[in-house]
Amino acid sequence: MPFLTSPSGCIALFSMLLATGVSAQCGTVSNAAPYVFDAPEGIVERGGGPVIIPTLVHVHYNPTLFPITPDRIADAIDRCNTYMRAQNEDIGEVHPDFQGLIGDLGVELRLATIDANGQCTSGIVYHWHADPYEQYDVWSYGQNTASYLNIHVSPGINSWTIVPSPGFPVSGDPGDGIFYTTYDAQFRPELLAHEVGHWLGLYHTFGQTNTSAVECGDDWIADTPITKGSAVGSCDQSLSECTPGVIENVDNHMDYSLCGKMFTQGQAAHVGSIAMNPETARYPLHQPANLDATGVLLTPTCAMEHWAWHRSFPGCDSTRVEYYALASGRVPDSVRWVFPGGSPMSTTETLAQIHYTSSGLYTAQLTSCIDGSCTTIDYPVQVDVNQAGANGLPLITALPFREDFEDGFTLPQPHMHVLDDGTPTWQPYGQNGFASGNSLYVPAEALTENDTCDLVIGNFDFSQLTLPTFSVKVAATQYNMGSWHTLELRFRELCSTTFSTGAWAIWQLNEMNVPNSGSGFAPTADDQWVTLSAEFPVWTQSTRAELVLRLRRPSMPASFTPEGFWIDDVRLGDPEIATSVSAMESNGFSIAPNPADNMVIVRGTAGGTATLHAYDATGRSMLQMRITDTTEHLDVSTWPSGIYLLRITSAIGEQCVRLVVE
Ligand SMILES: [Zn+2]
């Protein structure tokens, strides 16, 4: 399977963080004492050209973690450079109080054209990890950190780097570099500028902590006001909380705001003091001999090699395949895909979303061009499409769905039938029901072997429900444990192979709270009926779902009295009583706010560590992250509105939480 939702990806990803012993939101690592530099001059005042940092970007990907295409990386580096040089288009939108303080760091990243082995490179190196269970240390893939800024890229949420000072880290420390994570296919230049800011010696504007909006803090830069920092993902340019009358610098890249667009002159001076100090690990990188050795001053001439990668998302009537155009050696000037049998049939995007409506082997063609020279490769992909309505039942879109078995109800119905196994099974019961005279039942039968009675209900379009909830009234007796009845609610996704066909709810007779009404029971009064209900995990929000209500009756001793089992008032829809979805507690972890529109705070109280895996309603993995007993932030600002499933796995167990993103 090209797309796995196994949590193993978590292990691989977070072992990278564990390997370094550090994980922090947008994190930084520093020596204990901040390095406070008091020099009035930065690189800008030096009057020379920019300090050039030879850069290698390492993209790690595996069957569960997607790669970022080379054009997006090259573009993000260019845009990051405009941020560092104060040449970004939105620089004019900086708050008036800070317009006069805008600083030019005088630093630019430049993709290397010669790697540490002397080989030609585009500066973007792809590392394929075929085994999603492989635990690898990203830093072991880095190259000579005395010569290159190594940026490691992998889907996730905790980006971090080391804030340097003289003597720390030592030049060439293999753990030096930037770990950049993203949960989407973008490579965000704002986040890159933030991390490069750290890498060049800057702390958060709110101080040495990684948690904003809590305590007023100082970054030891004179022209950035004391601040608590912005709540993650917010943008309030009028923020003024720490010093009366002083507007705080939420436009600063080193805040957690969404509106980072500037560095200050004080920050530029500090970066200059770090970069130009021979005692720091940053100094050797921009020395002329290293610029020559890494080829950053040369016009790239390497041969371009390209290849394709994909992952599939089975839908209801079609399967979406995401194609990635990847390359090494050079970043292609342009690409063109042709997708025979797909829709659309062609595109010039490096990340293509193509739909197929029937199964088959499809061969895409990828053409990548550099300097007017193009090469084309074939890329065959086996696409599996699950046809809708595979059970032949019509689609029920009117929800909530109710069936009370009244008005001459018979089986089969278009939306309800039994799987006949030759023994007594579900059938109408005309002598009693809940608040009515009719219900459905499986008559008493002597059981010499296990019996299974299936009532098939469907198809349903769950996609219009917020929290698909099934309920049914039951009546039975616990006499002789009612032949040890078990009622199961099973679910089948008809449009996808992603989901399980297992039972979603299992009720043992002794858990149903039905009374022991003695032998030979048959319901005669409303108080003999109890309600069973089950909520479906959000990712069962398929547009074609089939339900099966299964009564299981194991074989029983001949001395036991056979008993019947009754159901009535089947209902499927959103819960009848609106439930408040504020903070939801699970496994000692809380998630709030919920619903959320830009930031979710995950707080762990159980101690130890856990992994959090988020899926969208189609089952697509949105991110995975390690959570500890500290506060973690989940940026959902770019997630489409909808419902997501958060799965938290810890030593205590696994818990699923529904998150609504507005
Ligand atoms: Zn940071």
Boltz pocket constraint, residues with backbone or C-beta under 6 A from the ligand:
constraints:
  - pocket:
      binder: B
      contacts: [[A, 25], [A, 26], [A, 27], [A, 28], [A, 159], [A, 194], [A, 198], [A, 204], [A, 254]]
      max_distance: 6.0
